[in-house]
Amino acid sequence: MTALQTADQSAFWQGLVSSPASRIPHQTLAAAGWSVLPDAEAANLLTDRYSRTTRNPDRQAVLGLWKAASITTPAARVELIQRILIPMLEVGQGAADSALAYLPQLMDSVPRGVRTELRTAVAGASKRWQRLEQRGTTALKAVGYSTERTGLLRRERISRSNDD
């Protein structure tokens, strides 16, 4: 697969992963070279597929593809956070729950430029769906956000010192 030009690789993967309903085993993705596709191309394919999803299982499949792609470049990660992760935190409780569960699996740290936006989206989801509050804090801590204790009960929350 790496012998093909980027455009040819992209066309191959477009045909394979473009449908929101398609499910490809991770072993197949690895064997076909999904993780060696340039990050920008993988991000484009993932955001295109996400834009056509309407159900939570399809959204989870996009997150699974993102995880399998092993995207590391900051620009591609910023695009994916803004166009997939943050919208999932706003769409509904099930989607937000999936986004928070996958977040630590998708990256070790959040790139500069979206740290405030992601913290705000997680806080918003936590306010709308109370049961996600602890999961949101745990997910953000796992990707490098620091916490602080506030209030009379000394509740833990994500510190604003993480913002960019």
PyMOL commands that set and color helices and strands:
alter all, ss='L'
color gray80, all
select helices_A, chain A and resi 6-17+26-32+34-36+39-51+56-69+74-91+93-106+115-128+130-142+160-162
alter helices_A, ss='H'
color red, helices_A
select strands_A, chain A and resi 147-150+155-158
alter strands_A, ss='S'
color yellow, strands_A
deselect
rebuild
show_as cartoon
